[in-house]
Amino acid sequence: MVYFVGAGSGAADLITVRGARLLEEADQIIYAGSLVNPELLKDKKPGCVIRDSAVMTLEEVMEQVLAVEGRGGMTVRLHTGDPSIYGAVREQMDRLEELGIPFEVCPGVSSLSGAAAALNLEYTLPGVSQSLIITRMAGRTPVPERESIASFAAHGASMAIFLSAGMTDRLEKELLRGGYEADTPAAIVYKATWPDEKKAVCTIGTLAETARREGIHKTALIVVGEAVAHSAYERSKLYDPLFTTGFRTGRDVDEDPSD
């Protein structure tokens, strides 16, 4: 059996309870050594084999999974954040299906959430943005033209940009070309929820300058959009006293409750 486990955004105690239990039960843990907090490996059981996928190919990972499976053992494939976001998990699942090896996914806390926590941020502020775009700059992995930064920027929605901290000069230009104003709020969060977390709030027009000043060029999430400023938003209808829900009847706060 193979379990794809989300390690969380960085802090060791942000893994799920289920994920922590699976790590304790694993006969083999293959983890993303360049990204996953090694503190998560401390509670492994005696005899558990640890392998760093940073130096392995997909074929080598599958070879080790197959070897443990042949002995009736269980492998945890430990991914950074949540496996579903830039986790390269589907290609692994396809191989496992070809080999007849069962697998399950245990979700994790994404750096998307970790960065929001660091910034006390709500991506979906009423009256500001009700959409969040998760994307990346094109690098060695191409991005379809229809999903370019500029095309998404035209929406003016909140945007979380992964794997792009080393390309902030190009990113800044693409965001501006797409329609964001230069004074649109932005932020760079380096290693969200790790002990050495660093955050810098800026604007799109000063994004590249801020990254250079802070020395951030990798392992960071970039957030852009008016939601970063936490201002000029509307009150949520969810807790509005005038708003009727399936659990309470709306009423004017100035209305006499005895009426």
Secondary structure per residue as TSV (DSSP state, phi and psi in degrees):
chain	resnum	aa	ss	phi	psi
A	1	M	-	360.0	139.7
A	2	V	E	-121.0	134.5
A	3	Y	E	-117.9	122.5
A	4	F	E	-86.9	115.4
A	5	V	E	-116.4	130.2
A	6	G	E	-79.0	122.0
A	7	A	-	-76.5	-13.8
A	8	G	B	94.3	180.0
A	9	S	S	-80.5	-11.5
A	10	G	S	158.7	-58.9
A	11	A	-	-59.1	132.8
A	12	A	G	-60.9	-30.5
A	13	D	G	-86.4	10.3
A	14	L	G	-99.7	5.7
A	15	I	S	-74.3	153.1
A	16	T	-	-71.2	159.6
A	17	V	H	-58.9	-42.0
A	18	R	H	-64.1	-42.9
A	19	G	H	-61.7	-42.6
A	20	A	H	-63.2	-40.0
A	21	R	H	-64.7	-41.5
A	22	L	H	-64.4	-36.9
A	23	L	H	-63.6	-37.9
A	24	E	H	-69.4	-26.3
A	25	E	H	-93.7	-12.4
A	26	A	-	-68.3	144.1
A	27	D	S	-89.8	-21.4
A	28	Q	E	-147.6	135.2
A	29	I	E	-122.0	120.6
A	30	I	E	-109.8	112.6
A	31	Y	E	-124.3	157.4
A	32	A	-	-79.7	89.9
A	33	G	T	-61.2	-27.0
A	34	S	T	-80.9	-9.0
A	35	L	T	-130.1	-28.6
A	36	V	S	-88.3	139.3
A	37	N	-	-65.9	119.4
A	38	P	G	-64.7	-14.8
A	39	E	G	-58.4	-26.3
A	40	L	G	-68.2	-16.4
A	41	L	G	-91.7	-3.3
A	42	K	T	-64.7	-31.8
A	43	D	T	-96.4	17.9
A	44	K	-	-63.3	153.2
A	45	K	-	-79.7	158.6
A	46	P	T	-56.9	135.5
A	47	G	T	90.2	-9.5
A	48	C	-	-67.4	132.3
A	49	V	E	-90.8	131.7
A	50	I	E	-109.2	129.5
A	51	R	E	-130.5	139.8
A	52	D	E	-96.6	112.7
A	53	S	G	-72.0	-10.4
A	54	A	G	-61.9	-25.3
A	55	V	G	-109.0	13.7
A	56	M	-	-116.8	150.7
A	57	T	-	-90.5	169.6
A	58	L	H	-57.7	-41.6
A	59	E	H	-63.7	-39.6
A	60	E	H	-68.7	-37.6
A	61	V	H	-61.7	-46.9
A	62	M	H	-65.2	-33.9
A	63	E	H	-62.4	-43.0
A	64	Q	H	-71.3	-38.1
A	65	V	H	-61.2	-45.6
A	66	L	H	-63.3	-38.1
A	67	A	H	-63.5	-44.5
A	68	V	H	-70.3	-38.9
A	69	E	H	-61.5	-37.1
A	70	G	H	-64.9	-21.7
A	71	R	T	-96.3	7.8
A	72	G	T	77.2	19.6
A	73	G	-	-92.4	177.5
A	74	M	-	-123.2	134.7
A	75	T	E	-111.9	135.4
A	76	V	E	-105.1	122.9
A	77	R	E	-97.3	100.9
A	78	L	E	-92.0	114.0
A	79	H	E	-107.8	150.3
A	80	T	S	-67.8	147.6
A	81	G	B	60.5	-127.6
A	82	D	-	-110.7	133.4
A	83	P	T	-58.7	-23.2
A	84	S	T	-77.7	-10.9
A	85	I	T	-112.4	108.1
A	86	Y	T	52.4	37.7
A	87	G	-	-96.3	-7.1
A	88	A	-	51.2	41.3
A	89	V	-	-92.3	-27.9
A	90	R	H	-62.3	-38.7
A	91	E	H	-65.8	-32.0
A	92	Q	H	-70.6	-41.7
A	93	M	H	-61.4	-40.4
A	94	D	H	-61.8	-42.0
A	95	R	H	-64.5	-41.4
A	96	L	H	-63.7	-39.8
A	97	E	H	-64.0	-39.5
A	98	E	H	-62.6	-35.2
A	99	L	H	-86.4	-6.6
A	100	G	T	74.3	26.3
A	101	I	-	-99.2	123.2
A	102	P	-	-72.2	152.2
A	103	F	E	-151.0	157.8
A	104	E	E	-139.8	161.7
A	105	V	E	-114.7	133.6
A	106	C	E	-112.8	111.4
A	107	P	-	-66.0	162.0
A	108	G	-	-135.4	170.9
A	109	V	-	-79.1	119.1
A	110	S	-	-76.9	155.3
A	111	S	H	-61.7	-19.7
A	112	L	H	-56.6	-44.4
A	113	S	H	-76.7	-37.7
A	114	G	H	-62.5	-40.3
A	115	A	H	-66.8	-40.1
A	116	A	H	-62.4	-39.8
A	117	A	H	-64.4	-40.3
A	118	A	H	-63.5	-32.0
A	119	L	T	-99.2	3.1
A	120	N	T	50.0	48.6
A	121	L	-	-108.7	138.1
A	122	E	-	-111.4	115.4
A	123	Y	S	-65.8	-28.8
A	124	T	S	-113.4	66.0
A	125	L	-	-77.9	128.7
A	126	P	T	-57.4	135.0
A	127	G	T	82.3	-7.8
A	128	V	T	-114.2	-59.0
A	129	S	-	-157.3	136.0
A	130	Q	S	-116.5	17.2
A	131	S	-	-136.5	147.4
A	132	L	E	-127.2	122.5
A	133	I	E	-99.4	124.1
A	134	I	E	-105.4	119.2
A	135	T	E	-152.9	-172.1
A	136	R	E	-154.7	160.2
A	137	M	-	-76.0	151.9
A	138	A	-	-71.8	133.3
A	139	G	S	-136.8	-129.6
A	140	R	S	-65.1	-29.9
A	141	T	S	-92.3	116.4
A	142	P	-	-70.3	159.4
A	143	V	-	-120.2	131.7
A	144	P	-	-55.2	141.3
A	145	E	G	-55.6	-36.2
A	146	R	G	-66.3	-13.6
A	147	E	G	-112.4	24.4
A	148	S	-	-65.7	156.2
A	149	I	H	-56.2	-43.2
A	150	A	H	-63.0	-40.1
A	151	S	H	-68.0	-37.6
A	152	F	H	-71.1	-35.8
A	153	A	H	-60.7	-27.2
A	154	A	T	-61.1	-22.1
A	155	H	T	-77.3	-24.2
A	156	G	-	69.8	14.8
A	157	A	-	-82.0	172.0
A	158	S	E	-64.3	141.3
A	159	M	E	-136.6	131.2
A	160	A	E	-112.4	120.1
A	161	I	E	-113.2	113.7
A	162	F	E	-89.2	161.7
A	163	L	S	52.3	34.8
A	164	S	-	-134.7	7.8
A	165	A	G	-65.3	-21.3
A	166	G	G	-89.3	4.9
A	167	M	G	-130.0	35.9
A	168	T	H	-67.1	-27.8
A	169	D	H	-62.9	-50.0
A	170	R	H	-65.7	-40.9
A	171	L	H	-60.7	-46.7
A	172	E	H	-57.0	-45.3
A	173	K	H	-63.4	-41.3
A	174	E	H	-67.9	-38.4
A	175	L	H	-64.4	-41.8
A	176	L	H	-69.8	-40.0
A	177	R	H	-62.6	-32.8
A	178	G	H	-77.1	-17.4
A	179	G	T	131.9	-12.2
A	180	Y	-	-65.2	144.2
A	181	E	-	-78.3	154.5
A	182	A	T	-62.2	-28.7
A	183	D	T	-90.5	10.5
A	184	T	-	-63.6	131.2
A	185	P	E	-59.1	147.1
A	186	A	E	-150.3	165.8
A	187	A	E	-153.5	150.4
A	188	I	E	-119.9	124.4
A	189	V	E	-118.7	113.8
A	190	Y	E	-92.3	127.5
A	191	K	S	46.9	58.9
A	192	A	T	-53.4	130.7
A	193	T	T	74.0	-1.4
A	194	W	S	-79.0	161.6
A	195	P	T	-58.6	-31.6
A	196	D	T	-99.1	27.2
A	197	E	-	-52.6	141.4
A	198	K	E	-138.0	137.8
A	199	K	E	-133.4	144.7
A	200	A	E	-139.6	119.4
A	201	V	E	-93.5	134.9
A	202	C	E	-150.6	-151.0
A	203	T	E	-128.3	167.1
A	204	I	G	-61.0	-37.7
A	205	G	G	-67.2	-16.9
A	206	T	G	-117.5	17.7
A	207	L	H	-61.7	-52.5
A	208	A	H	-65.3	-42.3
A	209	E	H	-60.9	-41.8
A	210	T	H	-65.9	-42.9
A	211	A	H	-60.9	-42.0
A	212	R	H	-65.7	-44.4
A	213	R	H	-62.2	-39.7
A	214	E	H	-85.3	-6.6
A	215	G	T	68.8	31.0
A	216	I	-	-102.4	119.6
A	217	H	-	-139.4	5.3
A	218	K	S	-161.6	171.3
A	219	T	S	51.3	44.3
A	220	A	E	-139.9	150.0
A	221	L	E	-106.5	137.3
A	222	I	E	-109.9	128.0
A	223	V	E	-118.0	132.3
A	224	V	E	-133.8	153.9
A	225	G	S	130.3	160.8
A	226	E	G	-62.2	-23.2
A	227	A	G	-62.6	-24.1
A	228	V	G	-61.4	-29.4
A	229	A	G	-82.3	-9.8
A	230	H	T	48.5	38.8
A	231	S	-	-133.9	163.7
A	232	A	S	57.1	35.8
A	233	Y	-	-105.1	163.1
A	234	E	-	-93.7	150.6
A	235	R	-	-65.7	141.2
A	236	S	-	-66.5	139.0
A	237	K	G	-69.5	-20.9
A	238	L	G	-58.3	-37.9
A	239	Y	G	-114.2	13.6
A	240	D	-	-72.6	125.0
A	241	P	T	-61.5	-21.7
A	242	L	T	-83.0	-11.3
A	243	F	-	-93.9	125.6
A	244	T	-	-88.7	131.5
A	245	T	-	-120.8	-176.6
A	246	G	S	-71.8	-5.2
A	247	F	S	-119.1	-13.3
A	248	R	-	-155.4	157.2
A	249	T	-	-99.5	130.6
A	250	G	-	-68.7	145.0
A	251	R	-	-152.8	152.9
A	252	D	-	-66.1	133.7
A	253	V	T	-66.2	-21.1
A	254	D	T	-89.7	-2.3
A	255	E	S	-76.3	139.6
A	256	D	-	-69.0	118.5
A	257	P	T	-62.6	-16.7
A	258	S	T	-80.8	-13.6
A	259	D	-	-72.8	360.0
